Amino acid sequence: MIISERIFELLEEKKISRKDFSERTGISQSTISDWKRKKTNPASDKIMLICQALEVTPYELLSGTKCGCCEPDYVLIGKGTDEHTLIEQYRSLKQMDKGRILGYLQMLQECERKK
């Protein structure tokens, strides 16, 4: 099964219209129709958008099966969110300062557990 066939299978399974899918991903309806009509696959730069819209992992989308052995080792974070800002700022720090931030987070978690 090619990827686009799996996408249409998931759309049907999750009862998502092509119009809704287009709005969720920002991919034009004509492009989505081309996948079906021409039996082509989406461009690789669209895979994560598609996965997010269909609420599946890339592994599930590409293989057609769930990976029962592990959880995904990635998180999708939208640009412009507080989490994205935090990560961008963290990446710009020196290694010593990153360690300090991680220590502070660990202390906060310990305080929350004691409540």
C-alpha positions as CSV (number, residue, x, y, z in Angstrom):
1,M,0.0,0.0,0.0
2,I,1.4,3.4,-0.9
3,I,1.3,6.3,1.6
4,S,-1.5,8.2,0.0
5,E,-3.7,5.0,0.1
6,R,-3.0,4.8,3.8
7,I,-3.9,8.5,4.2
8,F,-7.3,7.9,2.6
9,E,-7.8,4.8,4.7
10,L,-7.1,6.8,7.9
11,L,-9.4,9.7,6.7
12,E,-12.2,7.2,6.3
13,E,-11.5,5.4,9.5
14,K,-11.4,8.7,11.5
15,K,-14.4,10.2,9.6
16,I,-12.4,13.2,8.4
17,S,-13.5,14.9,5.2
18,R,-10.9,15.9,2.6
19,K,-11.9,19.5,3.2
20,D,-11.3,19.2,6.9
21,F,-8.0,17.5,6.2
22,S,-7.0,20.2,3.9
23,E,-7.8,22.9,6.5
24,R,-5.9,21.0,9.2
25,T,-2.7,20.5,7.1
26,G,-2.8,23.6,4.8
27,I,-2.5,21.2,1.8
28,S,-4.8,22.2,-1.0
29,Q,-7.7,20.0,-1.8
30,S,-6.6,19.7,-5.4
31,T,-3.2,18.3,-4.2
32,I,-5.0,15.8,-2.0
33,S,-7.3,14.8,-4.9
34,D,-4.2,14.3,-7.1
35,W,-2.8,11.8,-4.6
36,K,-6.0,9.7,-5.0
37,R,-6.4,10.2,-8.8
38,K,-2.8,9.9,-9.8
39,K,-1.8,7.4,-7.0
40,T,1.1,9.6,-6.0
41,N,2.5,10.2,-2.5
42,P,2.7,13.5,-0.6
43,A,6.0,15.4,-0.5
44,S,8.3,14.4,2.4
45,D,8.0,17.9,4.0
46,K,4.3,17.3,4.5
47,I,4.5,14.0,6.4
48,M,4.7,15.6,9.9
49,L,1.7,17.9,9.1
50,I,-0.3,14.9,7.9
51,C,0.6,12.8,11.0
52,Q,-0.4,15.6,13.2
53,A,-3.8,16.0,11.4
54,L,-4.5,12.3,11.5
55,E,-3.1,11.9,15.0
56,V,-0.7,9.1,14.0
57,T,3.0,8.7,14.2
58,P,5.2,8.7,11.1
59,Y,5.8,5.0,11.8
60,E,2.1,4.3,11.7
61,L,1.5,6.3,8.6
62,L,4.4,4.8,6.7
63,S,4.1,1.2,7.8
64,G,0.4,1.0,8.3
65,T,0.9,-0.6,11.8
66,K,1.3,0.6,15.3
67,C,4.6,0.1,16.9
68,G,3.7,-1.7,20.1
69,C,7.3,-1.7,21.4
70,C,7.9,1.9,22.0
71,E,6.6,5.5,22.3
72,P,7.6,8.1,19.7
73,D,10.9,9.8,20.5
74,Y,9.7,13.2,19.3
75,V,7.2,15.9,20.1
76,L,5.5,18.3,17.7
77,I,5.6,21.8,19.0
78,G,4.0,24.7,17.1
79,K,6.0,27.8,16.4
80,G,5.0,30.8,18.3
81,T,4.1,28.8,21.4
82,D,5.7,29.2,24.9
83,E,7.2,25.7,24.5
84,H,8.8,26.6,21.2
85,T,10.2,29.8,22.7
86,L,11.6,27.9,25.7
87,I,13.3,25.4,23.5
88,E,14.8,28.0,21.2
89,Q,16.1,29.9,24.2
90,Y,17.4,26.7,25.8
91,R,19.3,25.8,22.6
92,S,21.1,29.1,22.6
93,L,22.5,28.7,26.1
94,K,26.0,27.5,27.0
95,Q,26.2,23.9,28.3
96,M,26.8,25.0,31.9
97,D,23.6,27.1,31.8
98,K,21.6,24.3,30.3
99,G,22.6,22.2,33.3
100,R,21.4,24.9,35.6
101,I,18.1,25.1,33.9
102,L,17.6,21.3,34.0
103,G,18.5,21.4,37.7
104,Y,15.9,24.1,38.4
105,L,13.3,22.1,36.5
106,Q,14.1,19.0,38.5
107,M,13.7,21.0,41.8
108,L,10.3,22.3,40.6
109,Q,9.1,18.8,39.9
110,E,10.3,17.6,43.3
111,C,8.4,20.5,44.9
112,E,5.2,19.6,43.0
113,R,5.5,15.9,44.1
114,K,5.6,16.9,47.7
115,K,2.4,18.9,47.5
